[in-house]
């Protein structure tokens, strides 16, 4: 028979051996993929050890990057109706669960320290290459593509994802008496300039509420 097809041998024993051989071959391929997937899942557990400046709302400690990513995924599910343009909420969730995985290698650079961000993009590119390559090729390509799309921030899904990435720490700071704004001596003007464009681009509705919270915090009379 031409075209690369193999004819199964005749007889019950031959058929059993033929089936066993080809099933085992498929199993080995799948097992290899499974091993790579489990290796990736073990690796990203390290994201729980990357501590951010943003406080938990109960102020018991700072959040870690894994918690941040989970919280953003919930933001996407809850708030997608407020996106500036129609978005695929589940795709945005994927993007947000993936976007900070590179911090395992590159670390989390404080949003309010522009000088510290010099060279960060190159470190994150290297991290993306290493970490996503732990996955089977097709998944690695999908995850890397979603991560790159988020970083570029040009698609409707990415714009909304980026708006949530800025909104979440803003809400935490507003709910905790200033949080990292106080620690980093951030002014009202700086907060409006740093948070405003990315949030408004993804959701004018969310920025309207966020801007109100920023003004409320900074214009509130200070004790002492």
Secondary structure, 3 states (H helix, E strand, C coil): CCCCCCCCCCCHHHHHHHHHHHHHHHHHHHHHHHHHHHHHHHHHHHHHHCEEEEECCCCCCEEEHHHHHHHHHHHHHHHHHHCCCCCCHHHHHHHHHHCCCCHHHHCCCCCCCHHHHCCHHHHHHHHHHHHHCCCCHHHHHHHHHHHHHHHHCCCHHHHHHHHHHHHHHHHHHHHCCCCHHHHCCCCHHHHHHHHHHHHHHHCHHHHHHHHHHHHHHHHCCCCC
